[in-house]
Amino acid sequence: MLKNSKHFSLSRQKLLLLVLEWSVGFRPAGSVWVLLLALRGFSLVEIGLAEAVFHVVSLCCELPSGLLADVLGRKWTLTASHVMFVLSTLLMVASQGMAGVCLSLAFSALGYNLESGTREAITYESMLQAGRETDYLRFSSLQNGVFRFSSGGAMLLAGATVLLGWRRAYLLDTGIALIGLAAVLTITEPQRDVPGTTLRTLPAALAETVRGAWTLLRSDGTAVRIMVLNALVGACATLTGFYLQEKVEAAVTVPALLGPALFTLGLGGGLAGLLTGRLDRLSYPKVVAVTGAGVLFCALAARGICLPVLMAFGLLAGLLDDSLQLVSDKKLNDRFPSAQRATLISVSSMIFSVFMIPLSPLFGWWFS
């Protein structure tokens, strides 16, 4: 149980957390980074190499970033995350070749690693400190909506971003990342019943966090099943949405409508809050059955060329995926101890990556 603090304002904390969601989602240059690199003259092979660097760093740093959030604190880790975002955009502005681009994407991946898990942990523990943990699902749905709509808005501005030029576009992203950093610096660290950590006690604290997380994974089969099922459905929905983008692009006959079409395709996740309350009243196996069957249907049926049908399946897959994610996050946070919360959320993210590796070529074959 977290301690109460008379200086803690939940409404102020929630506002700052929403600013963070917006600052991470609304990245005009980041939303079309592949296109910007292509316009700079980089080949598809070079762009693929840069993307590989991003994913290698992401996979290697996911679990360590969760450990740091549990040991050193949520606010410290979020601050480091947004510093990485700022450095990433500045490195891209200064880049002259592949080395600079890869270094920029490595910093970006590290920023997302440090943010992933930490954001969920600080949100849940902020609600818990105020005695409002029952409102977590509603607020996390709002956070998800802000992120989805802001990232969709950045995609909608793709044409304007290209006209702005890649250097000015990344400087705009830098300014947005600095707004996020300013919000992090004014966030309140939720109080937790964990001892303070110094440089001398850091190795022991890290080891204790790993032991605690491993103990829960071994003893709590329900939590593990939630993580696995959520990751499996999420990977299928993510890949369905990814390959549907290409089909939508081919089905759009007016080039000017591509941006709005892709924006609309991504709105499903932003509407998940409309469904999560109803799903949360069901048992978790029923939630997985409903959302999993829906995502599978979308993946199997979305192979045509009719634009309205493609859009409908994309919206539905995103809606079901994010709804399951939000319900799963709530159930997992109810089971995770504060001392290992971010670490265990990072484990959940790693399970998602494990499913993505074999399913990516399989879905590519199906949609080809």
N, C-alpha and C positions, 0 to 999 in steps of 0.2 A: 504493500500500500504506500502511495506517495504521500508526503507530508503536505499540509495546507500552508499557504503563505498569504498573509494579509496584503502583500505587495503585488500579488499575482492577479492580472486582469485577463480573464479568458476571452472577452470580446476583442481586446487589443491583440492578444496572441493569435486569434483566429484571423483577424484582418491581415496581420503580417504574414501568416502562413499562406493566405490567398495571394498576396503580392509575390511570394516566392513561386507559387505555381504559375502565375502569369509570366514571371521573368524567365523561368525555365522553358515554358511553352512557346512564348512569342520571340522567336529568333529568326527574323527574315532571311539572313544569310545562311544560317544553319539549316533551315528547311529546304534549301535548294543548293546545298554545298556541292553536290555532284555536278549540277549544271554549271555552277560558277567555275569549278575546276576545268570542266570541258571547254568553257569559253576562254579560259586562260591558255589553252593549248595542250593540256595534259591528256594523254591517251586513256582509253578505257582500261587498259592493263595497269597503268599507273594509278588510276583512280581505285581500281580493285585492290591494289597493293595497299593503298592508304586505308581503305576500309578494313582490310585484314589486320593492319596494325591496331586500329581502333578496337576490334573484337578480341585480339590477343591480350591487349592491356586490360580490357574490361573483364575477361574471364579470369585473368591472374589476380586482379585487384578486388574483385567483388567481396570475397570473404574477409581479407584483411581490412577492408574499409568498414565492414560491419563490426569487426572486433574493436577498431579504434573508436567507433561511435559509442560502444558499450563501455569502454574503459576510460576514454578521455572526455566523453560527454557529447551530447547532441549538438549544442550550439557551436562548440569548437570544430566538430566535423563538418557541419553545414557551412561554417565560415571558410574552412579549407576548400570545400567543394566549389564555392562561388569564386574564390581566388583562382582556382584552376580554370573556371570558365572564362574569367577575365584574361588570364595569361594565354589561354587557347586562342581567343579572338585576336589578341595583339600579335601572337606568333604568326597567325595566318596573314595578317596585314603586312608583317615584315618578311614573310617567306618569299624566296626567290626561286626555289626549286622543290624537288620531292622531299628532301630532308626536312625543310621547314614545314611543309604540309603534314608530313607524318608526325613530327613533333607536336604540332598543333592538335592533331586528332588524338594523340596519346594523352595530352593534357585534358582534352574534352572527355575522353573515356574515363579518366580518373575522376573528373568532376562529377560525372554521372554516377560512378561507383560510390563516391563519398556521400552523394545525395540519396541514393537508393537505400531504402531501409531506415536511414536516419530520419527522413521526413515522416515516414509512417510512425516511427517510434516517438518522435517529439509531439506529433499530433495526438496519438493515443494517450501519452503520459500527461499532456496538457489538459485533456478532457478528464483524465483520472484525478489529477491534482485538484480540479474544480468540482469533483464529485459529479461530473456529467458524462461519464464513460458510456452511458446508454445512448448518447447523442452522437457517438463516434461515426456510426454508419452514415447518418444523414450528412454530417459535415465532410466526411471523406468523399461522399458522392459529389458534394459541391466542389471540393478540391479537384476531383477528377474532371468535372464539367469545365471548370476554369482552364485547366491544362489543355483539354481537348479542343475547346473553342479558340483558345489563344494560339495553339499550334496550327489549327485550321486557318485562322486568320492570317498567320504568317505565310502559309501556303497560298492563300488567296491573293497575296500581294507579290507573288512570284515575278510577274511581269515588271512591276515597279522596282523590285529589288535588282533585277538584271539591268534595267535602265540606270539605276543609281551607280552601278559599277561595283566590282567585288571589294575594293578597298573601303569605299565609303559604306558599303553594306555591312562589312565586318566591324567597322567602327561603330555603326548603329547597334550591332549586337553587343559590342563592348559596353556602350552606355546602358543597355538594358541589363547586362550582367552586373554592372555597378549598382543599379537600383536594387537588384536582388541581394547583393552583398550588404548594402545599407540596411535592408530589411532584416537580414540575418543578425547584424550587429546589435539591433535593438530588440531582438527576440529574448524572452525570458527562458532560461534553462530550467526545465521542470526538476523539482527536487526528488531525488531518488535515495532509497536506503542502501546505498553502496558507498564503500570507503573512498576517500580521495586517493589519487594516484600521483606519485612522484616519479622521477626518472629512475630511482633505485627500485621502486616497487612495480614499475611497468611490466617487466618480464613475468613476474609472478601473477600480476593482474590479468595479463593476456592468457596465461596458462589456465588460470581459474575460470576465465570466461569460456575457453575452449572446452574444458572439462564439464562445465555446467550445460553448455549447449549439447555436447555429445550425450550426456546423461539424459536430457530431455528427449533427444531423438531416439534413443534406445528404449525409453520407458513409455513414451506417449505415441502409441501407434496411430491414434486418431489424428494427431497433428501431422504426422508424416503422410498419412493418406490424403489429408486435405491439401498439403503442399504438392503431392504428386499429381492428383487429379486436376487441381487448378492449373498446374504447369502444362499438363497434357492438352487440356481444352484450350488454354491460352496460346500455346504454340500453333495449334491447328487454326485458330481464329486469326492469329497474326499473319500466318502464311497465306491464308485465304485473302485477307485484305491486301497483302503485298502483291500477290499475283493478279488480283482484280484491278489494281491500278493500271497495269499494262493493258488489260482488256478494255477498261474504260477509255484509256487513251486511244486505242484503235477504233473504238465505237463512236467517239466524238467526231462529228463531221465538220464542225466549226472550231478552228484552233482557239479562238478567244474564249470558248466555253470550257476549255480543259481545266483551267484554274478553279472556276466555280464547281465543276463536276467533282474534282478531287477533294475540294473543300467539303462538299456535301457527303461524299463517300466516308469522310472521317467523322461525321457528326454522330454516328451511332453510339460511340463510346461516351460522348458528352451527354447523351440522354439516358445513361444507365441509371441515374438517380431516380428516374420515374419507375423503375422496375425493382430496385434492390429492396425496398421496404416490403413488397409483397413476397419476394423470394426468401427474405430472412425469416418469414413465418413458417416456412417449410423445413423439413429435416434436410440436412446437408446432402445425403444421397439423392433426394428428390431434386434438389437444386442442380446438382451435377447432371442428373438424368435429363432435366429439361434443357439446360443450357448446352450440354454436350451434344444432345440429339439435334438441337437447332443449328449449332455450328457445323456438325457433320452434314446435315442437309444442305446448308449453304455451300459447303465445299464441294459436295457431289453434284449439285445442280447448277452452280455458277460457271458454266463452260460455254454459254452461248455468246451472241454478239448483240443482243437487244439491250440497249443502254438502260432503260428503266428497270429491267429485270436485274441487270448487273448491279445497279445502284441499290435496289431493294435488298439483295442478298448481302452486299457489303455493309449496309446500314444495320441489318439484322445481326450479322456476325459480330460487328463491333459492339452493339448493344448487349448481346448475350455474354460476350467475353468480359467486358468491363463490369457487368452486373455480378458475374461469378467472382471476379477478382475482388470486388468490394466486399461481398459477403464472406469470402475466404479470409481476407485481411482482418475483418472483425472477429471471426471465430479464432483465427490464429493469435491475434493480439490478446484475446481473453485467456489463452492458454500459456502464452509466453511470459516468463519472468522478466522483470525490468532489466536485470543485470545482463541478460543475454538476448534481449529483444531484437536489436539491430543485427546481431550476428545470425540469428535464426531466420530473419527476413532475407538476409543475404544468401543463406543456404537455399531458401525457396527460389530466389532469382537464379541461382546456379542450376537448379533442377530444370527450370525453364530453358536455359541455354543447352543443357544436355539433350532435351527433346528436340530443340531446334536443329541440331547438327544432323541427325538422320532424317528428319521429316522434311528439311528444306529441299533436297534433291527429289524426294518422293512427290511433294506437291508441285515442284517444277515440271516433273514428268506428267502429272495429272492435268495441269493447266496448259501444257504445250499443245 
